[in-house]
Amino acid sequence: MLAENIKKLRKQHKLSQEQLAHKAGITYSTLIKIESGTNSNPTIKTIKKLAETLRISIDKLTEEI
C-alpha cells in the first residue's frame, strides 16, 4: 500500500524517481526499494520526508486505498 501510494503520488506530481528522491533528501536506491516493495518498512524519518515532499499527511500516505 505504501509503495503504491508513493508511486501514484509521484506520478501525479510529474516527478521521476530520481527527482522525488532528491527533493525528499533520500537516496535514489532507498526510493527504488520502497516503491518496489523490497523495503516494506522504511523509517518514519524517510516516510515523513516523502510525505512532506508530496504534500500529504503521513496518515494519507500510508493508508490503504
N, CA, C and O atoms as a GROMACS GRO file, in nm:
protein
  260
    1MET      N    1   0.081  -0.118   0.000
    1MET     CA    2   0.000   0.000   0.000
    1MET      C    3   0.086   0.126   0.000
    1MET      O    4   0.061   0.217  -0.079
    2LEU      N    5   0.187   0.133   0.085
    2LEU     CA    6   0.277   0.249   0.088
    2LEU      C    7   0.347   0.265  -0.047
    2LEU      O    8   0.354   0.375  -0.102
    3ALA      N    9   0.398   0.156  -0.099
    3ALA     CA   10   0.470   0.160  -0.227
    3ALA      C   11   0.380   0.213  -0.338
    3ALA      O   12   0.421   0.298  -0.417
    4GLU      N   13   0.256   0.163  -0.345
    4GLU     CA   14   0.164   0.206  -0.449
    4GLU      C   15   0.125   0.352  -0.432
    4GLU      O   16   0.116   0.426  -0.531
    5ASN      N   17   0.104   0.395  -0.309
    5ASN     CA   18   0.066   0.534  -0.283
    5ASN      C   19   0.178   0.630  -0.324
    5ASN      O   20   0.152   0.732  -0.387
    6ILE      N   21   0.300   0.597  -0.289
    6ILE     CA   22   0.413   0.684  -0.324
    6ILE      C   23   0.428   0.693  -0.475
    6ILE      O   24   0.446   0.802  -0.530
    7LYS      N   25   0.420   0.580  -0.541
    7LYS     CA   26   0.434   0.578  -0.687
    7LYS      C   27   0.323   0.659  -0.753
    7LYS      O   28   0.350   0.738  -0.844
    8LYS      N   29   0.200   0.641  -0.708
    8LYS     CA   30   0.085   0.713  -0.763
    8LYS      C   31   0.102   0.865  -0.744
    8LYS      O   32   0.083   0.942  -0.838
    9LEU      N   33   0.136   0.906  -0.623
    9LEU     CA   34   0.152   1.048  -0.594
    9LEU      C   35   0.271   1.108  -0.669
    9LEU      O   36   0.264   1.221  -0.716
   10ARG      N   37   0.378   1.031  -0.680
   10ARG     CA   38   0.495   1.079  -0.754
   10ARG      C   39   0.457   1.108  -0.899
   10ARG      O   40   0.498   1.210  -0.955
   11LYS      N   41   0.380   1.019  -0.957
   11LYS     CA   42   0.338   1.039  -1.097
   11LYS      C   43   0.241   1.155  -1.109
   11LYS      O   44   0.244   1.228  -1.208
   12GLN      N   45   0.154   1.174  -1.010
   12GLN     CA   46   0.062   1.288  -1.012
   12GLN      C   47   0.137   1.420  -1.007
   12GLN      O   48   0.095   1.520  -1.066
   13HIS      N   49   0.250   1.420  -0.935
   13HIS     CA   50   0.332   1.540  -0.925
   13HIS      C   51   0.430   1.551  -1.043
   13HIS      O   52   0.511   1.644  -1.050
   14LYS      N   53   0.420   1.454  -1.135
   14LYS     CA   54   0.506   1.451  -1.254
   14LYS      C   55   0.655   1.454  -1.219
   14LYS      O   56   0.734   1.530  -1.277
   15LEU      N   57   0.691   1.370  -1.122
   15LEU     CA   58   0.830   1.360  -1.078
   15LEU      C   59   0.886   1.223  -1.116
   15LEU      O   60   0.815   1.122  -1.108
   16SER      N   61   1.010   1.220  -1.154
   16SER     CA   62   1.078   1.092  -1.173
   16SER      C   63   1.119   1.041  -1.035
   16SER      O   64   1.112   1.115  -0.936
   17GLN      N   65   1.159   0.919  -1.028
   17GLN     CA   66   1.206   0.864  -0.901
   17GLN      C   67   1.328   0.942  -0.852
   17GLN      O   68   1.340   0.973  -0.734
   18GLU      N   69   1.415   0.973  -0.944
   18GLU     CA   70   1.536   1.048  -0.909
   18GLU      C   71   1.501   1.188  -0.855
   18GLU      O   72   1.561   1.234  -0.758
   19GLN      N   73   1.406   1.254  -0.919
   19GLN     CA   74   1.365   1.388  -0.874
   19GLN      C   75   1.302   1.385  -0.735
   19GLN      O   76   1.334   1.468  -0.650
   20LEU      N   77   1.214   1.288  -0.712
   20LEU     CA   78   1.150   1.278  -0.582
   20LEU      C   79   1.253   1.248  -0.474
   20LEU      O   80   1.250   1.309  -0.367
   21ALA      N   81   1.341   1.156  -0.500
   21ALA     CA   82   1.444   1.122  -0.401
   21ALA      C   83   1.527   1.246  -0.367
   21ALA      O   84   1.554   1.272  -0.250
   22HIS      N   85   1.567   1.321  -0.468
   22HIS     CA   86   1.648   1.441  -0.446
   22HIS      C   87   1.571   1.545  -0.364
   22HIS      O   88   1.625   1.600  -0.268
   23LYS      N   89   1.445   1.571  -0.402
   23LYS     CA   90   1.365   1.671  -0.331
   23LYS      C   91   1.338   1.630  -0.186
   23LYS      O   92   1.332   1.714  -0.097
   24ALA      N   93   1.321   1.499  -0.164
   24ALA     CA   94   1.291   1.450  -0.030
   24ALA      C   95   1.417   1.434   0.056
   24ALA      O   96   1.408   1.418   0.177
   25GLY      N   97   1.533   1.439  -0.008
   25GLY     CA   98   1.657   1.423   0.067
   25GLY      C   99   1.685   1.280   0.108
   25GLY      O  100   1.745   1.254   0.212
   26ILE      N  101   1.641   1.188   0.023
   26ILE     CA  102   1.671   1.046   0.047
   26ILE      C  103   1.747   0.994  -0.074
   26ILE      O  104   1.750   1.058  -0.178
   27THR      N  105   1.808   0.878  -0.060
   27THR     CA  106   1.884   0.824  -0.173
   27THR      C  107   1.788   0.764  -0.276
   27THR      O  108   1.679   0.717  -0.244
   28TYR      N  109   1.833   0.768  -0.399
   28TYR     CA  110   1.757   0.710  -0.509
   28TYR      C  111   1.732   0.562  -0.483
   28TYR      O  112   1.622   0.512  -0.506
   29SER      N  113   1.833   0.492  -0.434
   29SER     CA  114   1.818   0.348  -0.410
   29SER      C  115   1.714   0.321  -0.301
   29SER      O  116   1.642   0.220  -0.307
   30THR      N  117   1.705   0.408  -0.202
   30THR     CA  118   1.604   0.391  -0.097
   30THR      C  119   1.464   0.403  -0.157
   30THR      O  120   1.376   0.322  -0.127
   31LEU      N  121   1.444   0.504  -0.241
   31LEU     CA  122   1.312   0.521  -0.304
   31LEU      C  123   1.278   0.403  -0.392
   31LEU      O  124   1.164   0.355  -0.391
   32ILE      N  125   1.374   0.355  -0.470
   32ILE     CA  126   1.352   0.239  -0.557
   32ILE      C  127   1.306   0.119  -0.473
   32ILE      O  128   1.212   0.049  -0.510
   33LYS      N  129   1.374   0.097  -0.362
   33LYS     CA  130   1.341  -0.017  -0.275
   33LYS      C  131   1.202  -0.001  -0.214
   33LYS      O  132   1.129  -0.099  -0.202
   34ILE      N  133   1.166   0.119  -0.176
   34ILE     CA  134   1.033   0.142  -0.118
   34ILE      C  135   0.925   0.120  -0.224
   34ILE      O  136   0.828   0.048  -0.199
   35GLU      N  137   0.942   0.181  -0.340
   35GLU     CA  138   0.841   0.168  -0.447
   35GLU      C  139   0.828   0.025  -0.498
   35GLU      O  140   0.719  -0.016  -0.538
   36SER      N  141   0.935  -0.050  -0.498
   36SER     CA  142   0.930  -0.187  -0.548
   36SER      C  143   0.880  -0.285  -0.441
   36SER      O  144   0.848  -0.400  -0.472
   37GLY      N  145   0.873  -0.238  -0.316
   37GLY     CA  146   0.828  -0.325  -0.209
   37GLY      C  147   0.940  -0.402  -0.143
   37GLY      O  148   0.917  -0.477  -0.048
   38THR      N  149   1.063  -0.385  -0.191
   38THR     CA  150   1.178  -0.452  -0.131
   38THR      C  151   1.199  -0.404   0.011
   38THR      O  152   1.232  -0.482   0.101
   39ASN      N  153   1.179  -0.274   0.032
   39ASN     CA  154   1.185  -0.216   0.166
   39ASN      C  155   1.043  -0.180   0.205
   39ASN      O  156   0.995  -0.071   0.175
   40SER      N  157   0.975  -0.273   0.272
   40SER     CA  158   0.836  -0.251   0.309
   40SER      C  159   0.822  -0.185   0.446
   40SER      O  160   0.711  -0.162   0.493
   41ASN      N  161   0.935  -0.155   0.509
   41ASN     CA  162   0.931  -0.095   0.642
   41ASN      C  163   1.035   0.017   0.654
   41ASN      O  164   1.131   0.008   0.731
   42PRO      N  165   1.015   0.125   0.575
   42PRO     CA  166   1.110   0.237   0.582
   42PRO      C  167   1.100   0.309   0.716
   42PRO      O  168   0.999   0.296   0.786
   43THR      N  169   1.201   0.384   0.751
   43THR     CA  170   1.199   0.457   0.878
   43THR      C  171   1.093   0.567   0.873
   43THR      O  172   1.055   0.614   0.765
   44ILE      N  173   1.046   0.606   0.989
   44ILE     CA  174   0.947   0.714   0.998
   44ILE      C  175   1.006   0.844   0.944
   44ILE      O  176   0.935   0.926   0.886
   45LYS      N  177   1.135   0.861   0.962
   45LYS     CA  178   1.203   0.981   0.909
   45LYS      C  179   1.192   0.986   0.757
   45LYS      O  180   1.166   1.091   0.699
   46THR      N  181   1.211   0.873   0.692
   46THR     CA  182   1.200   0.865   0.546
   46THR      C  183   1.057   0.888   0.502
   46THR      O  184   1.033   0.961   0.406
   47ILE      N  185   0.962   0.827   0.571
   47ILE     CA  186   0.821   0.845   0.536
   47ILE      C  187   0.781   0.992   0.552
   47ILE      O  188   0.708   1.046   0.469
   48LYS      N  189   0.829   1.055   0.658
   48LYS     CA  190   0.798   1.196   0.682
   48LYS      C  191   0.853   1.284   0.570
   48LYS      O  192   0.784   1.374   0.523
   49LYS      N  193   0.974   1.257   0.528
   49LYS     CA  194   1.035   1.335   0.420
   49LYS      C  195   0.956   1.320   0.291
   49LYS      O  196   0.932   1.418   0.219
   50LEU      N  197   0.914   1.198   0.261
   50LEU     CA  198   0.836   1.174   0.140
   50LEU      C  199   0.700   1.241   0.149
   50LEU      O  200   0.654   1.303   0.052
   51ALA      N  201   0.634   1.230   0.263
   51ALA     CA  202   0.503   1.292   0.282
   51ALA      C  203   0.511   1.444   0.265
   51ALA      O  204   0.427   1.504   0.198
   52GLU      N  205   0.610   1.504   0.326
   52GLU     CA  206   0.627   1.649   0.315
   52GLU      C  207   0.652   1.691   0.170
   52GLU      O  208   0.596   1.790   0.123
   53THR      N  209   0.735   1.617   0.101
   53THR     CA  210   0.768   1.648  -0.038
   53THR      C  211   0.646   1.632  -0.128
   53THR      O  212   0.626   1.710  -0.221
   54LEU      N  213   0.564   1.531  -0.100
   54LEU     CA  214   0.445   1.505  -0.180
   54LEU      C  215   0.323   1.583  -0.131
   54LEU      O  216   0.213   1.570  -0.185
   55ARG      N  217   0.344   1.664  -0.027
   55ARG     CA  218   0.238   1.750   0.030
   55ARG      C  219   0.115   1.670   0.072
   55ARG      O  220   0.002   1.698   0.032
   56ILE      N  221   0.140   1.569   0.154
   56ILE     CA  222   0.032   1.484   0.203
   56ILE      C  223   0.067   1.442   0.345
   56ILE      O  224   0.184   1.438   0.382
   57SER      N  225  -0.034   1.411   0.424
   57SER     CA  226  -0.007   1.368   0.561
   57SER      C  227   0.049   1.226   0.561
   57SER      O  228   0.028   1.149   0.467
   58ILE      N  229   0.120   1.195   0.665
   58ILE     CA  230   0.173   1.058   0.679
   58ILE      C  231   0.058   0.958   0.681
   58ILE      O  232   0.068   0.851   0.621
   59ASP      N  233  -0.050   0.993   0.750
   59ASP     CA  234  -0.167   0.904   0.756
   59ASP      C  235  -0.218   0.871   0.617
   59ASP      O  236  -0.240   0.755   0.584
   60LYS      N  237  -0.236   0.975   0.536
   60LYS     CA  238  -0.287   0.954   0.400
   60LYS      C  239  -0.187   0.876   0.313
   60LYS      O  240  -0.226   0.794   0.231
   61LEU      N  241  -0.061   0.904   0.332
   61LEU     CA  242   0.042   0.835   0.253
   61LEU      C  243   0.045   0.686   0.282
   61LEU      O  244   0.069   0.605   0.193
   62THR      N  245   0.020   0.649   0.406
   62THR     CA  246   0.031   0.509   0.446
   62THR      C  247  -0.102   0.434   0.447
   62THR      O  248  -0.105   0.313   0.472
   63GLU      N  249  -0.213   0.504   0.422
   63GLU     CA  250  -0.342   0.434   0.427
   63GLU      C  251  -0.368   0.351   0.304
   63GLU      O  252  -0.313   0.375   0.196
   64GLU      N  253  -0.454   0.254   0.323
   64GLU     CA  254  -0.492   0.166   0.212
   64GLU      C  255  -0.593   0.238   0.126
   64GLU      O  256  -0.686   0.301   0.175
   65ILE      N  257  -0.574   0.229  -0.004
   65ILE     CA  258  -0.664   0.298  -0.098
   65ILE      C  259  -0.784   0.209  -0.128
   65ILE      O  260  -0.872   0.249  -0.205
   0.00000   0.00000   0.00000
